[in-house]
Amino acid sequence: LTLDTEGWTGCLNGAGYEKDPPEPYDVCIWDYEFMLNPHDWVTINGGTEAQAKAIVYFSYAHEYLHAVHRRYFLDKGGNMPAYMWWAEGVANIIPDLWLRNNWEKLSAFTGLTYEEVAEGVGGGLNEKFKSERRHIMGLEGMPDTPPENYLLSSNDESYETTSYWYIGTACAHLAYLKSYQTVLVSIPKDAYELGFEGSFIKHVGMTPQEFYDIHNTFMRQGDPNDDPPEGFYPEGDIKEYIDFWD
């Protein structure tokens, strides 16, 4: 998988997963210039070198989680039978949690605060949550944004029709209601046999639409400047609350 390979920015999600049989190895080769200036973060946005590295680390974790989840779907992995909002949402929230709990261990971030590091990946978790809620409540953002962009719905089950921007927070909300183990392991574990919706209903105890309604109501309640509820973004090492080997 190189810059000449279509979809190279997907990186660790697995070169050759669409083949029959699937390629068993995941390869990641990024252009050095991209590593220095991912998504033009430095040249266009004026970001720092440390923030650029945060984007790279976030991207590694994001794509690696895709690689992990494809293993649950075996021969269906090339067209993973999972809802878009879940597949991309969990691949966003886990890197956020990892970065928040590990940034001080990385020499690239010596002398910086978590907020300074996280600016490259959308900001710190609590501030990101509050900003998203203010957008959904119509207090910030672009006034001409279509209303459906602020509602999690069945449209967000497909890459072709999705419009809800806050899928990472939606997955964190689902994990807060159930558990991160349920969202990251139990649902994909049974999705091959039951289908994604069937596994969702089994482990969450509600239909996807029922969750959409709960989530959309939740994001419109309370003071938009309040932090998320305690435990919404768990502290500590990820392996303390998720067992991927279960």
N, C-alpha and C positions, 0 to 999 in steps of 0.2 A: 504494500500500500504506500504509494508515493504521491508527490504532487501531480503526477501524470495520471493517477487513478481517479476516476470520477467519484466524488464524495469523500475525498481524502480528509476533509475537516472532521469527518466522523471518527477518524483515528481508531481508538481502542474498541469500538463497538464490533469489530471483527471483520477483517477483510475476507470475503468469500463465504459469508454466512448464507448468501442466497443460492449457492451452488448445491448440486445434488450429487453425492452427499456433501454436507457443509464442510468447509475448510476448518480443521480442528484448532488452528492456531490464530491468535489475535496479534496483529502486528501494528506497531505505531511508529511511523517515520514522519516527523514534521520538519519542514524547512526551517533552517536556523533563523532566517529573517522573520518568519512568523513567530518563532519563540520569543524574539526580542520585542516584537510589536504585534501581539495577537489582536486580530480584528481591528487593526489600526488604532488601538487604544492610546498609544503614545503620540503618534503623529497627528491624529485628528482630535482626540479628546484631551491632549495635554497631560496624560497620565504619567505616573512615575514608573521607574523600572521595577520597584517592588510591587506595584499594583499589576503591572504586566505579568510578573511571575505568579501573582495570586490567580490571575485568569488562567494561566497555563496549568497550575496545580488543580484548580477547580475543574478545568476541562478534562484533565486526566481522570479525576475521580468520577466525573459525570459519565464519560464514555466507558470507564471500567465497570460501572454499575450496569450499564446496558449489556455489557458482555456477560456479566454474572446472570442477569435475568434471562438472557437468551438461552442459557443452559436449561432453564426450567421448561422451555418449550420444545426442546429436542428438535425433531425434524420440521416443526412449525416455526422455528426460530427466524427464518428468513422473512416471514410475514407474521411477526409476533402478534398473536391474537390477544392483544391488550389494548385498553383504551389509551388514547394519546395523552390525556391529561394525567393519567397515572404514570405511564412509562417515562414521560419527560419530567413530570412533577417530582417523582421520587429521585430522579437523577439530578434534580436541582437542589432539593432540600438536603440530601446527604452530604454533598460537597460543602454546603454552607455550614452544616453542623460540624463536619470534620475540621474545616478551616477555623471556625470559632474556637474550637477546643484544642487546636494544635499549632496555631500560628506562632506562638512564642518559642516553639521548638525549632523553628526554621531560621537559619542564619540570614536568609534574604530579608527578614523582617526585623532584624535587630534595631532597637531604638525607636520603633514605631508603635503606635497604638493599634488595637484591633480595628477601630473605626477607619484609620488611615489605610490599613491593609485591605479591608473589605470594600472600600470605595470602588475598587476595580471590578467587583462582582455584584454590584447593586446595593452596597451598603451593609451595615450590621443587621443582624436578624430582626431585632426589635424595631429598629428604625425602618427597615424595609416593610415590616408588618404594618406599622402606623401609616407610612406613606401610601401603601396599597389601599388601606381602609379609607384614607382621605380621598383618594381617587374614586373609589367605588361610591362614596357618599356625595361626590360631586363638588368637593371642596378644593380640589387641585386637579391638574391635568388639562388636557385639551378639551375645550367646550364642545367641539363638534365630534367627539368620540361616539360611535354608535352605541346605544344602550346595551346591546348584546355582548359587547366587549367586557362588560362589568358583571356578567351573569355566567356562572358555571352551568352548562347544560349538556344535553346529548350531542350537540354540535361539537363539543370538545372531546368526543370519543374518537374522532377521526382527524388525521393530519390535514385532510383536504378541507374541512369545514370549521376547524377550531378558531376561536376568537378571544377566549378568556385568557388574560395575560398572567394570572396569579396562581398558576397550577401548583407551584411549589408550596405556597401557603395552603392551598386546598388539601394537598397530601399531608402537610403537617397537622392541619385541622382534623383530618380523618384519623391520623395516628394519635392525636390528643383524645379523640372520642373513644378509640379502641386501644391500639398500642402500635408502636413502630414495628414490633415483631409481626403483627397481623398484616400491616400494610406492605412491608418489605419482603416477608417470607411466606406467610400462610396463603395470601391471595395468589401469588404466582405459582406456588407449589401445587395447588389443585387446579390451576387454570387450564392445564393441558387436557385433563380429563373432563372437567366440568364446563370449560369455556370461561372466559374472564368474568362475565356477568354472573354465571352460576357460582363461581368461587367467591366473588364479591359478596353475594347474598348469603352464602354459607358462613363466611367468616365475619362479616360486618353486621349481619342481622337486619339489614334493610336493603332495599333496592337502590341502584345508583341514583335514580331520580329522587328518592327520598333524601339521600345524602345531599344532592344538589340543592334541594329546597332548604335543608338545614344550614348548609354552608352559606348560601346567598343571604339568608336571614341573619346569620351570625356576623357576617362582614358589614352589615348595616346597623348593627346595634352598638350601644355604648358610646363613650367619648372617643372620638377618632384619634386622640393623642394618648390614650391609655396603652400601656404595654400589653402584649398578649397574656392570656392566663398563665399562671405558674404551671410549669411542666409542658407548655406548648412546644418549646424548644428545649429538650432535655440537656442537662449539663453532663460532663464526664465523657469517658471513652465510649464510642459507639458500641463496642462489643459488650458493654455493660447492660445495654437494653435491646440489642439485636443479636441473635445467634443465627448466622447465615448457614451454619452446619446442621441446623435442626431438620 
